[in-house]
Amino acid sequence: MILSGNPIVIAAVVVGVVLLIFAIWYISTMNNLRRLEIKVEEALSGIDVALTKRYDLLTKMLDTTKGYAKHESETLEKVIKWRNGIPADATIEQKSEFASSMAKVVSGLNVVVEQYPDLKANDMFGKLQSAIANSEEQLQASRRIYNSNVSQINTAIVTFPTSFVAKKINIQKKAFFEAEEAKRQDVKIEF
């Protein structure tokens, strides 16, 4: 055999095999770190999507709820006023205006009841609460996924010998999710 008698060839083969193993390990580790980086970026994008969805959903739901609550409140006020009747000392103009107003309220109620038989502000508030809870759960899930991916890459970066490759390809530790006040604050709900 060629390898049995020549120590230089044996040493060269051993060194070649060790270098080949090192190169395969280095490339594999580098690719794994790059995959972890992509997972962190993807998870961060998931947080942005969840934040955008929460903001859009809550803004639209809040505006809708306010609109229904205002309409229902105005309708209720008009009906209560109608039930109390017209004051005894009202002028003819006031009585005419009152009658006209009540006709509008009655026709408005009929249209609203036909279009929205279950028009109740408390239903809208319930839906708003449900939407808030759902969007918060989705956001929390996105944050957990991101932080889990950050934990994986940070652990790999600080663990020897992977830290050697991370330093050579300039991969830095990632920060765990912390909400920025201006961009990621909760939607204020005011009625």
C-alpha distance (Angstrom), angle and dihedral (degrees) to the residues before:
residue distance angle dihedral
M1 . . .
I2 3.76 . .
L3 3.82 95.9 .
S4 3.80 97.3 47.5
G5 3.76 98.6 72.1
N6 3.77 108.3 28.9
P7 3.83 115.8 73.0
I8 3.81 93.2 -173.2
V9 3.79 91.6 57.3
I10 3.81 90.7 46.6
A11 3.81 91.1 50.6
A12 3.81 91.4 46.9
V13 3.81 91.4 50.1
V14 3.81 91.7 47.6
V15 3.82 91.4 48.0
G16 3.82 90.1 46.0
V17 3.81 92.0 50.6
V18 3.83 91.4 46.9
L19 3.82 91.0 49.1
L20 3.79 90.7 47.1
I21 3.82 91.3 50.2
F22 3.82 89.9 47.1
A23 3.82 91.9 49.1
I24 3.82 91.8 48.9
W25 3.83 90.8 47.4
Y26 3.83 91.8 46.4
I27 3.82 93.8 49.8
S28 3.80 91.7 43.8
T29 3.81 92.1 49.7
M30 3.80 92.0 45.6
N31 3.82 91.2 50.8
N32 3.80 91.1 47.6
L33 3.81 91.1 52.2
R34 3.81 90.6 49.0
R35 3.82 90.2 50.4
L36 3.81 89.8 50.8
E37 3.81 89.7 50.6
I38 3.80 90.5 52.6
K39 3.82 90.6 49.6
V40 3.82 89.6 52.9
E41 3.82 91.3 49.6
E42 3.80 90.8 47.3
A43 3.81 91.4 50.0
L44 3.81 90.5 48.7
S45 3.78 89.0 52.3
G46 3.81 88.0 51.3
I47 3.81 89.2 56.2
D48 3.81 90.8 50.6
V49 3.80 90.8 49.6
A50 3.82 91.2 49.1
L51 3.81 91.7 47.7
T52 3.79 92.0 49.1
K53 3.79 91.5 46.6
R54 3.80 91.3 48.8
Y55 3.79 92.7 49.0
D56 3.81 94.1 46.3
L57 3.79 93.7 44.0
L58 3.77 96.0 46.0
T59 3.78 93.9 44.6
K60 3.80 92.2 50.9
M61 3.80 94.2 42.1
L62 3.79 91.8 47.5
D63 3.81 92.8 49.9
T64 3.81 90.7 47.3
T65 3.78 92.9 47.6
K66 3.79 91.9 47.5
G67 3.80 89.7 50.2
Y68 3.80 93.6 50.6
A69 3.80 92.9 42.5
K70 3.81 90.9 50.2
H71 3.79 92.5 47.4
E72 3.78 92.7 46.7
S73 3.82 91.0 46.2
E74 3.82 92.5 50.0
T75 3.80 91.3 46.8
L76 3.80 91.3 48.6
E77 3.81 91.7 49.5
K78 3.80 91.3 50.8
V79 3.80 92.6 47.7
I80 3.83 91.6 49.2
K81 3.78 90.0 49.1
W82 3.83 89.3 48.9
R83 3.81 91.4 49.8
N84 3.79 91.5 51.6
G85 3.76 88.1 56.0
I86 3.71 130.1 -141.7
P87 3.79 118.5 -49.4
A88 3.82 114.4 -100.7
D89 3.81 93.2 -124.3
A90 3.83 94.9 50.9
T91 3.79 118.4 131.8
I92 3.76 122.6 -122.7
E93 3.78 90.6 -104.3
Q94 3.80 90.2 53.4
K95 3.80 90.7 47.8
S96 3.79 91.3 49.5
E97 3.79 91.2 47.1
F98 3.81 89.8 47.7
A99 3.81 92.5 50.6
S100 3.79 90.9 48.0
S101 3.79 91.2 48.1
M102 3.79 92.5 49.5
A103 3.81 91.3 49.9
K104 3.79 88.8 53.5
V105 3.81 91.2 47.5
V106 3.80 92.4 49.7
S107 3.79 93.7 47.2
G108 3.80 89.6 43.8
L109 3.78 91.1 51.1
N110 3.78 91.1 50.1
V111 3.80 92.4 51.0
V112 3.80 92.4 45.5
V113 3.79 93.2 47.6
E114 3.81 90.7 48.4
Q115 3.80 92.7 49.0
Y116 3.80 98.4 34.8
P117 3.79 110.4 21.9
D118 3.79 91.6 171.4
L119 3.77 96.9 46.2
K120 3.76 102.8 151.6
A121 3.77 126.1 143.5
N122 3.79 91.8 -141.8
D123 3.83 90.0 60.9
M124 3.78 89.8 53.8
F125 3.79 91.2 47.5
G126 3.80 89.0 50.0
K127 3.79 90.4 51.0
L128 3.79 89.9 47.6
Q129 3.80 90.8 52.3
S130 3.80 90.8 47.9
A131 3.81 92.0 49.1
I132 3.79 91.0 48.6
A133 3.81 91.8 50.4
N134 3.81 92.1 47.3
S135 3.80 94.7 48.5
E136 3.80 91.3 46.2
E137 3.81 90.5 52.3
Q138 3.79 90.7 50.5
L139 3.78 90.9 48.5
Q140 3.80 92.1 48.6
A141 3.80 90.2 50.0
S142 3.81 90.4 51.1
R143 3.80 90.8 49.4
R144 3.81 91.7 49.6
I145 3.81 91.6 50.3
Y146 3.79 91.3 48.8
N147 3.80 93.9 47.7
S148 3.82 90.6 46.8
N149 3.81 90.6 53.5
V150 3.80 91.0 46.1
S151 3.79 89.4 51.1
Q152 3.82 90.8 52.2
I153 3.79 95.2 49.8
N154 3.82 94.2 42.1
T155 3.80 90.5 50.5
A156 3.80 90.4 50.3
I157 3.81 92.3 47.0
V158 3.80 94.8 53.5
T159 3.81 96.4 40.5
F160 3.81 118.0 95.2
P161 3.04 127.5 -96.9
T162 3.82 93.0 17.3
S163 3.81 88.5 57.3
F164 3.82 87.5 65.9
V165 3.82 91.7 59.1
A166 3.83 92.7 41.4
K167 3.79 90.3 54.5
K168 3.80 92.6 47.6
I169 3.82 93.7 51.2
N170 3.81 91.9 39.8
I171 3.81 100.4 -118.3
Q172 3.79 110.8 162.1
K173 3.78 130.2 -159.1
K174 3.78 113.2 -88.9
A175 3.78 124.9 -129.0
F176 3.78 120.3 -116.8
F177 3.78 116.7 -116.8
E178 3.76 114.4 -74.9
A179 3.76 117.9 167.7
E180 3.79 117.5 -122.9
E181 3.78 109.9 -132.2
A182 3.80 96.6 -135.2
K183 3.80 98.7 44.7
R184 3.75 104.9 28.4
Q185 3.77 105.6 35.0
D186 3.75 120.3 131.9
V187 3.77 118.1 -97.1
K188 3.80 110.1 -99.6
I189 3.77 111.6 -128.3
E190 3.77 113.4 -151.9
F191 3.78 127.4 168.7
